[in-house]
């Protein structure tokens, strides 16, 4: 192969890599902004409503909002919680739901996308409530 052809291909590959990285940063920045709005307008209020309902049913839970996430944690067992967080490392970025339960036989931590194949900007109350309803039983019902 001619050196000039090799050089041209390498330069093109580097240029493509820079463009891909810039596009990825833009996508991540956009998802982070969308997530922040989703967190404040949808997720945190629903998690607070869930905590109120659970307390009314005799299951004391509290809502914490560490940077970039929302967590519904048991007041009796802080290792038992539900949490939402942005997974910015994935392509495309998406919100993950995390369930942590400390059981007699050890600790179980599960993660799953909140709404697979749905952009962060399209997440709604139904997505959060579906996660809460499906996962909260793991925190309050022990087998």
C-alpha positions in Angstrom: 0.0 0.0 0.0 1.2 3.4 -0.8 2.1 5.5 2.2 0.0 8.5 1.0 -3.1 6.2 0.7 -2.5 4.8 4.2 -2.1 8.3 5.6 -5.3 9.5 3.9 -7.3 6.5 5.4 -5.9 7.1 8.9 -6.6 10.8 8.7 -10.2 10.1 7.6 -10.6 7.5 10.4 -9.4 10.1 13.0 -11.7 12.8 11.5 -14.7 10.3 11.7 -13.8 9.4 15.3 -13.7 13.2 16.3 -17.1 13.7 14.6 -18.6 10.6 16.3 -17.3 11.8 19.7 -18.7 15.3 19.2 -22.1 13.8 18.2 -22.0 11.5 21.3 -21.2 14.4 23.6 -24.1 16.4 22.1 -26.5 13.5 22.5 -25.3 12.9 26.1 -25.7 16.7 27.0 -29.2 16.7 25.5 -30.2 13.6 27.4 -28.8 15.0 30.7 -30.9 18.2 30.2 -34.0 16.1 29.4 -33.3 13.9 32.4 -33.0 16.8 34.8 -36.4 18.1 33.7 -37.9 14.6 33.9 -36.5 14.1 37.4 -37.9 17.4 38.7 -41.2 17.4 36.9 -42.1 13.7 37.0 -39.9 11.3 38.9 -39.4 13.1 42.2 -43.1 14.0 42.6 -44.2 10.4 41.9 -41.6 9.0 44.3 -42.9 11.4 47.0 -46.5 10.3 46.3 -45.4 6.6 46.6 -43.7 7.3 49.9 -46.9 8.9 51.2 -49.0 5.9 50.1 -46.5 3.5 51.6 -46.4 5.3 54.9 -50.2 5.3 55.0 -50.1 1.5 54.6 -47.6 1.1 57.5 -44.4 0.9 55.4 -42.3 3.9 56.3 -40.2 5.0 53.3 -38.4 8.3 52.6 -37.4 10.0 49.4 -33.8 11.1 48.8 -32.6 13.1 45.9 -28.8 12.6 45.7 -27.3 14.4 42.7 -28.7 13.1 39.5 -31.1 10.5 41.0 -34.1 9.9 43.1 -34.3 7.1 45.7 -37.2 5.7 47.7 -35.6 4.0 50.7 -37.0 2.1 53.6 -36.7 3.9 56.9 -36.0 0.5 58.6 -33.5 -0.9 56.2 -31.7 1.8 54.1 -30.2 -0.9 51.9 -33.8 -1.6 50.6 -34.5 1.0 48.0 -35.8 1.9 44.5 -33.8 4.4 42.5 -33.8 6.0 39.1 -30.6 7.3 37.5 -29.4 8.4 34.0 -27.0 5.9 32.4 -25.1 8.4 30.2 -22.5 5.8 29.3 -25.0 3.8 27.2 -25.7 4.6 23.6 -28.2 6.2 23.5 -28.3 7.4 27.1 -31.3 6.0 29.0 -32.8 6.0 32.5 -32.3 2.9 34.6 -34.3 1.7 37.5 -32.4 0.1 40.3 -33.8 -2.2 43.0 -31.7 -3.0 46.1 -32.9 -5.5 48.6 -31.0 -6.9 51.6 -32.3 -10.4 52.3 -31.4 -13.1 54.8 -29.2 -14.8 52.1 -27.4 -11.7 51.0 -27.9 -8.6 49.0 -29.7 -8.4 45.6 -29.2 -5.5 43.3 -31.2 -5.4 40.0 -31.0 -2.8 37.2 -33.2 -2.5 34.2 -34.0 0.3 31.7 -37.0 2.3 32.9 -38.6 2.3 29.4 -36.5 0.4 26.8 -36.2 2.1 23.5 -37.8 5.3 24.7 -35.8 8.5 24.6 -35.4 10.3 27.9 -37.4 13.3 26.7 -40.5 11.0 26.1 -40.5 9.4 29.6 -43.8 10.1 31.5 -45.6 9.4 34.7 -46.8 6.0 33.4 -43.2 4.8 33.0 -42.3 5.7 36.5 -45.5 4.4 38.1 -45.1 1.1 36.2 -41.6 0.8 37.7 -42.7 1.7 41.2 -45.7 -0.7 41.1 -43.7 -3.6 39.8 -40.7 -3.2 42.1 -42.2 -1.9 45.4 -43.5 -5.4 46.3 -39.9 -6.6 46.5 -39.2 -4.1 49.3 -42.3 -4.7 51.5 -43.1 -8.4 51.0 -40.4 -10.8 52.3 -40.5 -14.4 51.3 
